[in-house]
């Protein structure tokens, strides 16, 4: 029996068999299949005589067809779509494209600050309408490929935020950076937020990146804030020695001599530069008012509240402004928290002054008369606060360095003396609102004394900026005299002065971006080490304040239980980085949505 099995012959397919209309079976290459009837036969049928007999007997109408006919038939048969092929192609789209699309949609939801249910309530119905109404196709398979339930969106957002956080902390482990911190209260919760500025190797430039936002479980004392930062840095093995500067507001918890956060940080990092936020200090200077000017400001607030407090009065005032052909039809309110609002509030009152006094004369004649009596003071304050607002605006932003802040603030200090000198000469070229009025001598004396006080207060508050010793070669590297530079830096400075590529680079970049350029850092390490603290030091806590505004926009009354510390919404909203979605998607087993 074994001998008979060994003698059994297995026939193989030959290309010549195609002229009889036979090809190999798609499931088994050892058996033939007829292209005309798509019927498969056994291996013993792999003979020309049997194939020819099948063609002449079963498909007699095709027995005289040329070989080209069967070649085209074979090509058509092999290229036709199959259920297996369709399912394979469909699965690839669902598992890979659908999962990646789920991440990208979740990222957009996080950046918009919207609830996680947005995907199911708006995105999926919108996709369904586009596919069915625009593309005229069935949307069932596409919608099944998109896992966008609220829980799925939440997981995607948290994964992407965690991915970005690991990018940031991995760079901070080996990079010098400056940090700014502040805490704010939202409802019954206190949130501490921190931003860092460092040279990112991924981005190839200096970036301001959110480090964390953490809830303060107890008080907001300096030691509590320090421990919060210490726990975070220890968690990710970030050395304290990498911090070269810190910016905070002027609260005692931050800058207190004995128990302030900055004091504890200096004990840990002795050489660190501590900076009191220049925006806060500028605002403190602007708050000083003489009794006469303070009284005038209070009248302004009363007048605006008198009109804005009741909707009916506000509508009637708007109607009066339209009848008087005013450019605007509403007054603006101001808040002490928002630094720019006072100047905008006063300027709007100046522009609608006549309409305001006319309207108040009917509902509160006494207040209207007081407003007219203080008209000069109000116009002066509108001009002055407008100038403070210009300074505040220049100091805000991501790219402001301590050198730029010093230039802006010390320049404004000089301007205050200039304004006073010109007012003494009755020259109102820098006070556009006062130019429209007749200024009395006693009023002029009030304004010049006020400017004198502001200048003295300004000098006192910013004495640290004035005393900063900034080497001239940092600001003008190609105009420096080598003999005036430290002997340890002369060799690199000599190379820099002859570097035509670096000179061209400086023409197209700011000083801060020049010194933090990757090529400059690598070529001139000694020079960069000196310039680094000036380029990375944060002059204000602006980024943290902007971050708190984002928290306000996220924590609406419909999402007030959202935990911004553990959820990834805030980080994705503020970050400079993009998450590695492709890599995140590979870690998941893909499956269709239910």
C-alpha positions in Angstrom: 0.0 0.0 0.0 2.9 2.3 0.8 4.3 1.6 -2.7 1.1 2.6 -4.4 0.9 5.9 -2.5 4.5 6.8 -3.5 3.7 6.1 -7.1 0.7 8.5 -7.1 1.6 11.5 -9.3 0.7 15.2 -8.6 0.3 17.1 -11.8 1.2 20.8 -12.1 -0.5 23.6 -14.0 1.0 24.8 -17.3 0.4 28.2 -18.9 -0.5 26.3 -22.1 -3.7 25.2 -20.4 -5.1 28.8 -20.6 -6.0 28.2 -24.3 -8.6 25.7 -23.0 -10.0 28.3 -20.6 -8.4 26.8 -17.4 -6.4 28.5 -14.6 -5.2 27.4 -11.2 -7.8 27.5 -8.5 -7.6 30.5 -6.2 -7.7 28.3 -3.2 -5.5 25.5 -4.3 -2.8 25.7 -7.0 -2.8 21.9 -7.6 -6.3 21.8 -9.1 -7.6 23.5 -12.3 -10.6 25.8 -12.6 -12.6 26.7 -15.6 -12.8 30.4 -16.3 -16.1 30.0 -18.1 -18.1 28.2 -15.5 -15.8 28.8 -12.5 -15.9 25.2 -11.6 -12.9 23.5 -10.0 -11.8 19.9 -10.7 -9.5 17.4 -9.2 -5.7 17.1 -9.8 -6.3 14.2 -12.3 -8.1 16.7 -14.5 -4.8 18.5 -15.0 -4.5 17.0 -18.5 -4.8 18.9 -21.9 -7.1 16.1 -23.2 -9.6 16.4 -20.4 -9.6 20.3 -20.5 -10.2 20.3 -24.2 -13.0 17.8 -23.8 -14.6 20.0 -21.1 -14.3 23.1 -23.4 -15.9 21.3 -26.5 -18.6 19.5 -24.5 -19.7 22.1 -22.0 -18.7 25.4 -23.7 -18.9 24.5 -27.3 -19.6 28.1 -28.3 -16.2 29.1 -27.0 -14.1 26.3 -28.4 -12.8 28.4 -31.3 -11.9 31.4 -29.3 -8.3 32.7 -29.5 -5.8 32.8 -26.6 -6.3 36.6 -26.3 -9.9 36.0 -25.4 -9.0 33.8 -22.4 -6.2 36.2 -21.3 -8.7 39.0 -21.1 -11.1 36.8 -19.3 -8.4 35.8 -16.8 -7.4 39.4 -16.2 -11.0 40.4 -15.6 -11.5 37.4 -13.3 -8.4 38.1 -11.1 -9.1 41.9 -10.9 -12.7 41.7 -9.9 -13.6 42.7 -6.3 -14.1 39.9 -3.8 -15.8 39.8 -0.5 -12.5 38.9 1.2 -10.7 41.7 -0.5 -13.5 44.2 0.2 -13.6 43.2 3.9 -9.8 43.5 4.1 -9.8 47.0 2.6 -12.8 48.1 4.7 -11.1 46.8 7.9 -7.9 48.8 7.1 -9.9 52.0 6.7 -11.9 51.4 9.9 -9.0 50.4 12.1 -6.3 52.8 11.1 -8.0 55.8 9.5 -10.9 55.8 11.9 -8.7 55.6 15.0 -6.4 58.4 13.9 -9.4 60.6 12.9 -10.8 59.9 16.4 -7.6 61.3 17.9 -7.6 64.4 15.7 -11.2 65.2 16.3 -10.6 64.8 20.1 -7.6 67.2 19.8 -9.8 69.8 18.1 -12.5 69.4 20.8 -9.9 70.0 23.5 -8.4 73.1 21.8 -11.9 74.5 21.5 -12.6 74.0 25.2 -15.9 72.2 24.4 -17.5 69.3 26.3 -16.6 65.7 25.3 -20.2 65.1 24.1 -19.6 67.5 21.2 -18.4 64.6 19.0 -21.6 62.5 19.4 -24.0 65.5 19.4 -22.5 67.5 16.5 -19.4 66.0 14.8 -20.9 62.5 13.9 -24.2 63.9 12.7 -22.3 66.4 10.5 -20.1 63.7 9.0 -23.3 61.6 8.3 -24.9 64.5 6.5 -21.8 65.2 4.4 -21.4 61.6 3.4 -25.0 61.0 2.5 -26.0 64.4 1.1 -22.7 65.5 -0.6 -20.9 62.2 -1.4 -24.2 60.3 -1.9 -22.9 57.2 -0.1 -23.9 55.1 2.8 -22.4 56.5 6.0 -22.9 53.5 8.3 -19.5 51.9 7.8 -17.7 55.3 8.1 -19.5 56.2 11.3 -18.8 52.8 12.8 -15.1 53.3 12.2 -15.0 56.5 14.4 -14.9 55.7 18.1 -16.1 59.1 19.4 -18.1 58.4 22.5 -17.7 60.9 25.4 -15.5 58.4 27.2 -13.4 57.7 24.1 -12.8 61.4 23.5 -11.8 61.9 27.2 -9.3 59.1 26.9 -7.8 60.4 23.7 -7.4 63.9 25.2 -5.7 62.6 28.3 -3.4 60.4 26.3 -2.3 63.2 24.0 -1.8 65.6 26.9 0.3 63.0 28.7 2.3 62.5 25.5 3.0 66.2 25.3 3.9 66.4 29.0 6.5 63.7 28.6 8.0 65.6 25.6 8.3 68.7 27.8 9.8 67.1 30.9 12.2 65.0 28.9 13.7 68.2 27.5 13.7 70.1 30.9 15.8 67.3 32.4 18.8 68.5 30.3 17.9 72.1 29.7 18.2 75.4 31.6 14.9 77.1 32.0 13.1 80.0 33.7 9.8 79.6 35.4 6.8 81.8 36.3 4.1 80.8 38.8 0.9 82.3 40.1 -2.2 81.0 41.9 -5.8 82.0 41.4 -9.2 81.0 42.9 -11.9 79.5 40.8 -15.1 79.0 42.9 -13.9 77.2 46.0 -10.7 75.8 44.4 -7.3 77.4 44.2 -5.2 76.5 41.2 -1.4 77.0 41.0 -0.1 77.3 37.4 3.5 77.3 36.1 5.0 78.2 32.8 8.6 77.6 31.7 10.8 79.2 29.0 13.6 77.2 27.5 15.3 76.3 24.3 13.4 73.4 22.8 15.5 70.9 20.7 12.3 69.6 19.1 11.2 73.1 18.0 14.7 74.5 17.5 13.8 77.7 19.3 12.9 79.4 22.6 9.3 78.5 23.7 7.0 79.4 26.6 5.3 76.2 27.6 2.8 75.3 30.3 4.4 73.1 32.9 1.5 72.2 35.1 -1.7 73.4 36.7 -2.3 71.9 40.2 -5.0 72.3 42.8 -3.8 73.6 46.2 -5.5 71.3 48.6 -5.0 73.6 51.7 -3.6 77.1 51.9 -1.7 79.2 49.4 1.4 80.0 51.5 4.9 80.2 50.2 5.9 76.9 51.6 2.9 75.1 50.1 3.6 76.5 46.7 7.3 75.5 46.9 6.4 72.0 48.0 3.9 71.7 45.1 6.7 72.7 42.6 9.2 70.4 44.4 6.9 67.4 44.1 6.4 67.9 40.4 10.1 68.3 39.6 11.0 65.2 41.8 8.3 63.2 40.1 10.0 63.7 36.7 13.6 63.9 37.9 14.0 67.5 36.8 17.0 69.1 38.7 16.3 72.3 40.6 19.7 73.5 39.4 18.2 73.8 35.9 16.1 76.8 37.0 17.9 80.0 36.3 15.2 82.6 37.0 11.7 82.8 38.4 8.9 85.4 37.9 6.1 85.9 40.4 3.6 88.6 41.4 4.2 90.7 44.4 2.0 88.8 46.9 3.6 88.1 50.3 3.2 84.3 49.7 5.4 84.7 46.7 8.1 87.3 47.6 7.9 87.4 51.4 11.3 87.8 53.0 11.1 84.9 55.4 8.3 82.6 54.3 7.8 83.5 50.7 8.0 81.0 47.8 11.0 82.9 46.3 12.9 82.6 49.7 12.5 78.8 49.8 13.5 78.6 46.1 16.7 80.6 46.7 17.7 78.3 49.5 17.5 75.4 47.0 19.0 77.3 44.1 21.3 80.1 45.6 22.1 81.8 42.3 18.6 82.1 40.9 17.3 85.5 39.6 13.9 86.4 41.1 11.8 88.9 39.2 8.7 90.7 40.5 6.3 90.8 37.5 6.8 94.0 35.6 3.2 94.1 34.5 2.1 94.1 38.2 4.6 96.8 39.1 3.6 99.0 36.2 0.0 98.7 37.2 0.9 99.6 40.8 2.6 102.8 39.6 -0.5 103.7 37.5 -2.8 103.3 40.6 -1.3 106.3 42.3 -3.6 109.3 42.1 -3.7 112.7 43.8 -6.9 113.4 45.8 -8.3 115.6 43.0 -7.7 113.0 40.3 -9.0 110.2 42.5 -12.2 112.1 43.1 -12.6 112.7 39.4 -12.1 109.0 38.7 -14.8 108.1 41.3 -17.2 110.5 39.5 -16.5 108.7 36.3 -17.3 105.3 37.8 -20.5 106.6 39.3 -21.6 108.1 36.0 -20.9 104.9 34.1 -22.7 102.8 36.7 -25.6 105.1 36.7 -26.1 104.4 33.0 -25.0 100.8 32.7 -26.6 99.5 35.9 -30.2 99.4 34.4 -30.9 97.9 30.9 -33.6 100.6 30.2 -31.2 103.5 30.9 -28.5 101.7 28.8 -31.0 101.4 25.8 -32.1 105.0 26.2 -28.5 106.2 26.3 -27.7 104.2 23.2 -30.6 105.8 21.4 -29.4 109.3 22.4 -25.9 108.5 21.0 -27.4 107.5 17.7 -29.4 110.7 17.5 -26.2 112.7 18.3 -24.4 110.8 15.5 -21.7 109.5 17.9 -19.2 106.9 16.7 -20.1 104.6 19.7 -23.4 104.1 21.5 -22.3 102.5 24.8 -19.9 103.3 27.6 -17.4 100.7 28.9 -17.0 99.5 32.5 -13.6 98.7 34.0 -12.3 96.2 36.5 -9.2 96.4 38.7 -8.2 92.9 37.7 -8.0 93.7 34.0 -5.2 96.2 33.7 -6.0 97.7 30.3 -9.7 98.3 31.0 -9.3 101.6 32.9 -7.7 103.4 30.0 -10.3 102.0 27.6 -13.1 103.0 29.9 -12.0 106.6 30.3 -11.2 107.1 26.6 -14.8 105.9 25.7 -16.2 108.4 28.3 -14.2 111.2 26.7 -15.5 110.3 23.3 -19.1 110.3 24.5 -18.7 113.1 27.1 -21.3 115.5 25.7 -23.9 112.8 25.3 -23.2 111.4 28.8 -23.6 114.8 30.4 -26.8 115.5 28.4 -28.3 112.1 29.4 -27.3 112.5 33.1 -28.7 116.0 33.3 -32.2 114.5 33.0 -31.8 111.6 35.5 -29.2 113.0 37.9 -28.4 116.7 37.4 -26.0 116.8 40.4 -23.8 114.0 39.0 -23.9 115.7 35.5 -22.6 118.9 37.0 -19.8 117.1 38.9 -18.8 115.4 35.7 -18.6 118.8 33.8 -16.6 120.3 36.7 -14.0 117.5 36.5 -13.8 117.4 32.7 -10.2 118.5 32.6 -9.1 115.9 35.1 -11.0 113.2 33.2 -9.4 114.1 29.9 -6.0 114.2 31.5 -6.5 110.7 33.1 -7.7 109.3 29.8 -4.5 110.5 28.0 -2.3 109.2 30.8 -3.9 105.8 31.2 -3.8 105.4 27.5 0.0 105.7 27.6 0.2 103.2 30.5 -1.9 100.9 28.4 0.6 101.2 25.5 3.4 100.1 27.8 1.3 97.2 29.2 0.5 96.0 25.7 4.2 96.0 24.7 5.1 94.0 27.8 2.6 91.3 27.1 3.3 88.4 24.8 5.3 85.2 24.6 8.6 86.5 23.3 9.3 89.4 25.6 12.7 89.2 27.3 14.0 91.0 30.3 16.2 93.1 28.1 13.2 94.2 26.1 11.1 94.9 29.2 14.0 97.0 30.7 14.1 99.1 27.5 10.4 99.7 27.4 10.0 100.5 31.1 13.1 102.7 31.4 12.2 104.5 28.2 8.7 105.2 29.7 10.3 106.6 32.8 12.2 109.1 30.7 8.9 109.9 28.9 7.2 110.7 32.1 9.8 113.4 32.8 9.4 114.6 29.2 5.6 114.8 29.6 6.0 116.9 32.8 8.5 119.3 31.2 6.2 119.9 28.2 3.2 120.5 30.4 5.1 123.1 32.4 5.6 124.8 29.0 1.8 124.4 28.2 2.8 122.1 25.4 0.1 119.4 25.0 1.4 117.5 22.0 1.5 114.2 23.9 -2.0 114.8 25.5 -4.4 114.8 22.6 -7.5 115.1 24.8 -6.2 118.1 26.8 -5.5 119.9 23.5 -9.2 120.3 23.1 -9.6 122.2 26.4 -8.6 125.4 28.2 -6.4 124.3 31.1 -6.3 126.4 34.2 -3.1 127.0 36.1 -4.2 125.1 39.2 -5.1 122.1 37.1 -1.8 122.2 35.3 0.0 122.2 38.6 -2.0 119.1 39.7 -0.9 117.3 36.5 2.7 118.2 36.7 2.9 117.2 40.4 1.2 113.9 39.6 3.7 113.2 36.8 6.6 114.0 39.2 5.2 111.5 41.8 4.7 108.9 39.1 8.3 109.3 37.9 9.7 108.9 41.5 7.5 105.9 42.2 8.5 104.4 38.8 12.2 104.8 39.5 11.8 103.2 43.0 9.9 100.2 41.8 12.1 99.4 38.8 15.5 100.1 40.3 16.5 96.4 39.9 16.0 96.6 36.1 18.0 99.8 36.0 20.9 98.1 37.8 21.0 95.0 35.7 24.5 94.8 34.1 24.0 93.6 30.5 27.2 93.2 28.5 27.1 95.4 25.4 28.3 92.5 23.1 25.0 90.7 23.9 22.9 93.5 22.4 25.3 94.4 19.6 27.6 91.4 19.1 29.2 92.7 15.9 30.0 96.1 17.3 31.8 94.9 20.4 35.4 95.7 21.1 37.3 92.5 21.9 39.7 94.2 24.4 36.7 95.3 26.5 35.4 91.8 26.9 36.4 89.2 29.5 39.6 87.4 28.5 37.9 84.0 28.6 35.4 85.1 26.0 37.7 86.9 23.6 38.6 83.9 21.5 34.9 83.0 20.7 34.0 86.7 20.2 36.8 87.0 17.7 35.4 84.0 15.8 31.9 85.5 16.0 33.0 88.9 14.6 34.4 87.0 11.5 31.4 84.8 11.1 29.5 86.0 8.0 26.7 83.4 8.4 26.1 84.6 12.0 26.0 88.3 10.8 23.4 87.4 8.1 21.4 85.5 10.7 21.3 88.5 13.0 19.8 90.6 10.2 16.8 88.3 10.0 16.3 87.6 13.7 15.8 89.5 17.0 18.6 89.4 19.5 16.8 86.8 21.7 16.2 84.5 18.7 19.8 85.0 17.5 21.4 83.9 20.8 19.0 81.0 21.2 19.5 79.7 17.7 20.8 76.1 17.8 23.8 76.8 15.5 24.9 79.8 17.6 24.5 77.8 20.9 26.7 74.9 19.5 29.4 77.1 18.0 29.7 79.7 20.7 29.1 77.9 24.0 30.9 80.3 26.3 29.2 83.4 24.9 25.8 81.7 25.0 26.3 80.7 28.7 26.6 84.4 29.6 23.7 85.5 27.3 21.4 82.6 28.4 20.0 84.1 31.6 19.1 87.4 29.8 17.4 85.5 27.0 15.5 83.0 29.1 14.5 85.1 32.1 10.7 85.8 32.1 10.0 89.5 33.0 6.4 88.9 33.9 3.7 86.3 34.8 1.7 87.2 31.7 1.6 83.6 30.4 0.1 82.3 33.6 -2.5 85.1 33.7 -3.4 84.2 30.1 -3.6 80.5 31.2 -6.1 81.5 34.0 -8.2 83.1 31.3 -8.3 79.8 29.4 -9.3 78.0 32.6 -12.2 80.4 32.9 -13.3 79.6 29.3 -13.1 75.9 30.0 -14.8 75.8 33.4 -18.2 77.0 32.3 -21.2 76.4 34.5 -21.8 73.3 32.4 -18.3 72.0 33.1 -17.5 73.3 36.5 -16.6 69.9 37.8 -13.9 69.3 35.2 -10.6 68.6 36.9 -8.0 70.7 35.0 -5.1 69.0 36.9 -5.8 65.5 35.7 -7.7 66.1 32.5 -5.7 67.1 29.4 -8.0 69.8 28.0 -5.9 72.7 29.4 -2.5 71.4 28.2 -3.8 70.7 24.7 -5.3 74.2 24.6 -2.1 76.0 25.6 0.8 73.8 24.3 3.2 74.6 21.5 3.6 70.9 20.6 1.6 68.5 18.6 1.0 65.0 20.0 2.4 62.0 18.2 -1.0 60.7 17.1 0.4 58.0 14.8 2.4 56.5 17.6 -0.5 56.7 20.1 -2.8 54.9 17.7 -0.4 52.0 17.2 -0.6 51.2 20.9 -4.4 50.4 20.7 -6.2 47.5 19.3 -8.5 49.0 16.7 -12.2 48.1 16.6 -15.3 49.7 15.2 -17.5 51.9 17.3 -20.7 50.3 18.8 
